[in-house]
Amino acid sequence: MPIVTIQLIEGREESDIEKLMTAVTETISQSISAPKENIRVIIQETPKTHWSIGGESIQKLRG
């Protein structure tokens, strides 16, 4: 059973998350001939204040 975890910075539309999960599922299914019902996709959204680049939070960097 393929399990995929994707980490994103918070703030995307639910519809975009749905599209991503569908596209990832389709790609995995086609790539390794896995049945879609056996594929798990986990989206983890992280607050901008808890993700940093170069020691600065994304919130500070992007305003």
N, CA, C and O atoms as a GROMACS GRO file, in nm:
protein
  252
    1MET      N    1   0.084  -0.117   0.000
    1MET     CA    2   0.000   0.000   0.000
    1MET      C    3   0.089   0.124   0.000
    1MET      O    4   0.155   0.151   0.100
    2PRO      N    5   0.093   0.199  -0.109
    2PRO     CA    6   0.170   0.323  -0.113
    2PRO      C    7   0.110   0.430  -0.021
    2PRO      O    8  -0.010   0.453  -0.022
    3ILE      N    9   0.197   0.493   0.056
    3ILE     CA   10   0.157   0.604   0.142
    3ILE      C   11   0.248   0.722   0.108
    3ILE      O   12   0.370   0.710   0.113
    4VAL      N   13   0.188   0.834   0.073
    4VAL     CA   14   0.263   0.953   0.035
    4VAL      C   15   0.227   1.064   0.132
    4VAL      O   16   0.110   1.090   0.157
    5THR      N   17   0.329   1.130   0.185
    5THR     CA   18   0.308   1.246   0.272
    5THR      C   19   0.364   1.369   0.202
    5THR      O   20   0.479   1.370   0.157
    6ILE      N   21   0.282   1.473   0.194
    6ILE     CA   22   0.322   1.598   0.130
    6ILE      C   23   0.311   1.708   0.234
    6ILE      O   24   0.206   1.726   0.296
    7GLN      N   25   0.419   1.782   0.251
    7GLN     CA   26   0.419   1.893   0.346
    7GLN      C   27   0.410   2.023   0.269
    7GLN      O   28   0.488   2.048   0.177
    8LEU      N   29   0.314   2.106   0.308
    8LEU     CA   30   0.290   2.235   0.244
    8LEU      C   31   0.279   2.345   0.349
    8LEU      O   32   0.246   2.319   0.464
    9ILE      N   33   0.308   2.466   0.307
    9ILE     CA   34   0.280   2.581   0.392
    9ILE      C   35   0.131   2.609   0.382
    9ILE      O   36   0.073   2.602   0.274
   10GLU      N   37   0.069   2.638   0.495
   10GLU     CA   38  -0.076   2.662   0.499
   10GLU      C   39  -0.119   2.773   0.404
   10GLU      O   40  -0.039   2.859   0.365
   11GLY      N   41  -0.248   2.769   0.369
   11GLY     CA   42  -0.304   2.880   0.294
   11GLY      C   43  -0.361   2.846   0.158
   11GLY      O   44  -0.411   2.935   0.089
   12ARG      N   45  -0.355   2.722   0.116
   12ARG     CA   46  -0.410   2.685  -0.014
   12ARG      C   47  -0.559   2.656  -0.003
   12ARG      O   48  -0.609   2.619   0.103
   13GLU      N   49  -0.628   2.672  -0.114
   13GLU     CA   50  -0.771   2.643  -0.121
   13GLU      C   51  -0.794   2.493  -0.108
   13GLU      O   52  -0.713   2.413  -0.156
   14GLU      N   53  -0.904   2.455  -0.044
   14GLU     CA   54  -0.939   2.313  -0.030
   14GLU      C   55  -0.950   2.246  -0.166
   14GLU      O   56  -0.911   2.130  -0.181
   15SER      N   57  -1.003   2.318  -0.264
   15SER     CA   58  -1.017   2.260  -0.398
   15SER      C   59  -0.881   2.229  -0.460
   15SER      O   60  -0.867   2.131  -0.534
   16ASP      N   61  -0.781   2.310  -0.432
   16ASP     CA   62  -0.646   2.285  -0.482
   16ASP      C   63  -0.583   2.163  -0.414
   16ASP      O   64  -0.512   2.085  -0.478
   17ILE      N   65  -0.610   2.147  -0.286
   17ILE     CA   66  -0.562   2.030  -0.212
   17ILE      C   67  -0.626   1.903  -0.270
   17ILE      O   68  -0.558   1.802  -0.288
   18GLU      N   69  -0.756   1.909  -0.299
   18GLU     CA   70  -0.825   1.795  -0.359
   18GLU      C   71  -0.764   1.759  -0.494
   18GLU      O   72  -0.743   1.641  -0.524
   19LYS      N   73  -0.736   1.861  -0.576
   19LYS     CA   74  -0.675   1.837  -0.708
   19LYS      C   75  -0.538   1.771  -0.692
   19LYS      O   76  -0.504   1.679  -0.767
   20LEU      N   77  -0.461   1.817  -0.596
   20LEU     CA   78  -0.329   1.761  -0.572
   20LEU      C   79  -0.338   1.615  -0.532
   20LEU      O   80  -0.266   1.531  -0.586
   21MET      N   81  -0.427   1.584  -0.438
   21MET     CA   82  -0.442   1.445  -0.393
   21MET      C   83  -0.486   1.354  -0.508
   21MET      O   84  -0.438   1.241  -0.520
   22THR      N   85  -0.577   1.403  -0.592
   22THR     CA   86  -0.622   1.324  -0.707
   22THR      C   87  -0.508   1.302  -0.805
   22THR      O   88  -0.489   1.190  -0.853
   23ALA      N   89  -0.433   1.407  -0.836
   23ALA     CA   90  -0.323   1.396  -0.932
   23ALA      C   91  -0.213   1.301  -0.881
   23ALA      O   92  -0.159   1.221  -0.958
   24VAL      N   93  -0.181   1.311  -0.753
   24VAL     CA   94  -0.078   1.223  -0.695
   24VAL      C   95  -0.125   1.078  -0.699
   24VAL      O   96  -0.048   0.989  -0.734
   25THR      N   97  -0.250   1.056  -0.664
   25THR     CA   98  -0.306   0.921  -0.667
   25THR      C   99  -0.301   0.864  -0.809
   25THR      O  100  -0.259   0.750  -0.829
   26GLU      N  101  -0.343   0.943  -0.906
   26GLU     CA  102  -0.341   0.899  -1.046
   26GLU      C  103  -0.199   0.865  -1.092
   26GLU      O  104  -0.177   0.762  -1.156
   27THR      N  105  -0.105   0.950  -1.058
   27THR     CA  106   0.034   0.929  -1.100
   27THR      C  107   0.092   0.802  -1.040
   27THR      O  108   0.157   0.724  -1.109
   28ILE      N  109   0.069   0.782  -0.912
   28ILE     CA  110   0.120   0.661  -0.847
   28ILE      C  111   0.055   0.537  -0.906
   28ILE      O  112   0.123   0.438  -0.935
   29SER      N  113  -0.076   0.543  -0.925
   29SER     CA  114  -0.148   0.429  -0.980
   29SER      C  115  -0.093   0.391  -1.118
   29SER      O  116  -0.071   0.273  -1.146
   30GLN      N  117  -0.072   0.490  -1.202
   30GLN     CA  118  -0.021   0.464  -1.336
   30GLN      C  119   0.125   0.421  -1.335
   30GLN      O  120   0.165   0.336  -1.414
   31SER      N  121   0.204   0.478  -1.247
   31SER     CA  122   0.348   0.451  -1.244
   31SER      C  123   0.382   0.310  -1.197
   31SER      O  124   0.472   0.246  -1.252
   32ILE      N  125   0.310   0.263  -1.096
   32ILE     CA  126   0.346   0.132  -1.039
   32ILE      C  127   0.229   0.033  -1.042
   32ILE      O  128   0.232  -0.069  -0.974
   33SER      N  129   0.128   0.065  -1.120
   33SER     CA  130   0.011  -0.022  -1.135
   33SER      C  131  -0.054  -0.059  -1.002
   33SER      O  132  -0.096  -0.172  -0.980
   34ALA      N  133  -0.060   0.038  -0.913
   34ALA     CA  134  -0.125   0.018  -0.782
   34ALA      C  135  -0.272   0.056  -0.794
   34ALA      O  136  -0.305   0.158  -0.854
   35PRO      N  137  -0.360  -0.025  -0.738
   35PRO     CA  138  -0.502   0.013  -0.737
   35PRO      C  139  -0.522   0.144  -0.658
   35PRO      O  140  -0.465   0.161  -0.550
   36LYS      N  141  -0.601   0.232  -0.712
   36LYS     CA  142  -0.624   0.362  -0.646
   36LYS      C  143  -0.674   0.347  -0.503
   36LYS      O  144  -0.638   0.426  -0.416
   37GLU      N  145  -0.756   0.246  -0.479
   37GLU     CA  146  -0.812   0.228  -0.345
   37GLU      C  147  -0.707   0.187  -0.243
   37GLU      O  148  -0.734   0.187  -0.123
   38ASN      N  149  -0.589   0.151  -0.288
   38ASN     CA  150  -0.480   0.114  -0.196
   38ASN      C  151  -0.382   0.228  -0.171
   38ASN      O  152  -0.288   0.213  -0.092
   39ILE      N  153  -0.402   0.340  -0.235
   39ILE     CA  154  -0.308   0.453  -0.226
   39ILE      C  155  -0.358   0.552  -0.121
   39ILE      O  156  -0.475   0.591  -0.121
   40ARG      N  157  -0.270   0.592  -0.032
   40ARG     CA  158  -0.300   0.690   0.072
   40ARG      C  159  -0.217   0.816   0.048
   40ARG      O  160  -0.096   0.807   0.026
   41VAL      N  161  -0.281   0.930   0.051
   41VAL     CA  162  -0.211   1.059   0.037
   41VAL      C  163  -0.243   1.141   0.161
   41VAL      O  164  -0.359   1.163   0.194
   42ILE      N  165  -0.139   1.186   0.229
   42ILE     CA  166  -0.154   1.265   0.351
   42ILE      C  167  -0.096   1.404   0.325
   42ILE      O  168   0.020   1.417   0.287
   43ILE      N  169  -0.176   1.505   0.346
   43ILE     CA  170  -0.131   1.643   0.331
   43ILE      C  171  -0.112   1.701   0.471
   43ILE      O  172  -0.204   1.701   0.552
   44GLN      N  173   0.007   1.750   0.497
   44GLN     CA  174   0.036   1.816   0.625
   44GLN      C  175   0.062   1.964   0.597
   44GLN      O  176   0.156   1.999   0.527
   45GLU      N  177  -0.023   2.048   0.653
   45GLU     CA  178  -0.006   2.192   0.636
   45GLU      C  179   0.060   2.250   0.760
   45GLU      O  180   0.018   2.225   0.873
   46THR      N  181   0.162   2.328   0.736
   46THR     CA  182   0.238   2.390   0.845
   46THR      C  183   0.213   2.540   0.846
   46THR      O  184   0.218   2.603   0.740
   47PRO      N  185   0.188   2.598   0.962
   47PRO     CA  186   0.170   2.744   0.969
   47PRO      C  187   0.297   2.816   0.922
   47PRO      O  188   0.408   2.767   0.939
   48LYS      N  189   0.277   2.932   0.863
   48LYS     CA  190   0.390   3.012   0.812
   48LYS      C  191   0.487   3.050   0.923
   48LYS      O  192   0.605   3.074   0.897
   49THR      N  193   0.437   3.056   1.045
   49THR     CA  194   0.524   3.092   1.158
   49THR      C  195   0.610   2.974   1.204
   49THR      O  196   0.703   2.992   1.282
   50HIS      N  197   0.579   2.853   1.156
   50HIS     CA  198   0.653   2.732   1.198
   50HIS      C  199   0.741   2.676   1.087
   50HIS      O  200   0.787   2.562   1.098
   51TRP      N  201   0.764   2.752   0.982
   51TRP     CA  202   0.847   2.709   0.869
   51TRP      C  203   0.946   2.821   0.842
   51TRP      O  204   0.907   2.936   0.823
   52SER      N  205   1.074   2.788   0.841
   52SER     CA  206   1.172   2.894   0.821
   52SER      C  207   1.266   2.862   0.706
   52SER      O  208   1.288   2.746   0.669
   53ILE      N  209   1.321   2.967   0.652
   53ILE     CA  210   1.426   2.959   0.550
   53ILE      C  211   1.537   3.051   0.598
   53ILE      O  212   1.515   3.170   0.618
   54GLY      N  213   1.655   2.996   0.617
   54GLY     CA  214   1.767   3.077   0.662
   54GLY      C  215   1.747   3.138   0.799
   54GLY      O  216   1.805   3.242   0.830
   55GLY      N  217   1.667   3.074   0.883
   55GLY     CA  218   1.645   3.122   1.019
   55GLY      C  219   1.532   3.222   1.033
   55GLY      O  220   1.503   3.267   1.144
   56GLU      N  221   1.467   3.258   0.924
   56GLU     CA  222   1.355   3.352   0.927
   56GLU      C  223   1.227   3.278   0.891
   56GLU      O  224   1.226   3.197   0.798
   57SER      N  225   1.119   3.304   0.963
   57SER     CA  226   0.993   3.237   0.932
   57SER      C  227   0.940   3.285   0.797
   57SER      O  228   0.967   3.398   0.754
   58ILE      N  229   0.867   3.199   0.732
   58ILE     CA  230   0.805   3.233   0.604
   58ILE      C  231   0.715   3.356   0.621
   58ILE      O  232   0.708   3.441   0.532
   59GLN      N  233   0.649   3.365   0.735
   59GLN     CA  234   0.561   3.481   0.759
   59GLN      C  235   0.641   3.610   0.754
   59GLN      O  236   0.596   3.708   0.694
   60LYS      N  237   0.759   3.613   0.817
   60LYS     CA  238   0.842   3.734   0.815
   60LYS      C  239   0.898   3.761   0.676
   60LYS      O  240   0.903   3.876   0.632
   61LEU      N  241   0.940   3.655   0.607
   61LEU     CA  242   0.999   3.671   0.475
   61LEU      C  243   0.899   3.720   0.370
   61LEU      O  244   0.933   3.799   0.282
   62ARG      N  245   0.776   3.672   0.382
   62ARG     CA  246   0.674   3.704   0.281
   62ARG      C  247   0.580   3.816   0.325
   62ARG      O  248   0.495   3.862   0.248
   63GLY      N  249   0.596   3.857   0.449
   63GLY     CA  250   0.515   3.967   0.500
   63GLY      C  251   0.379   3.929   0.531
   63GLY      O  252   0.300   4.012   0.574
   0.00000   0.00000   0.00000
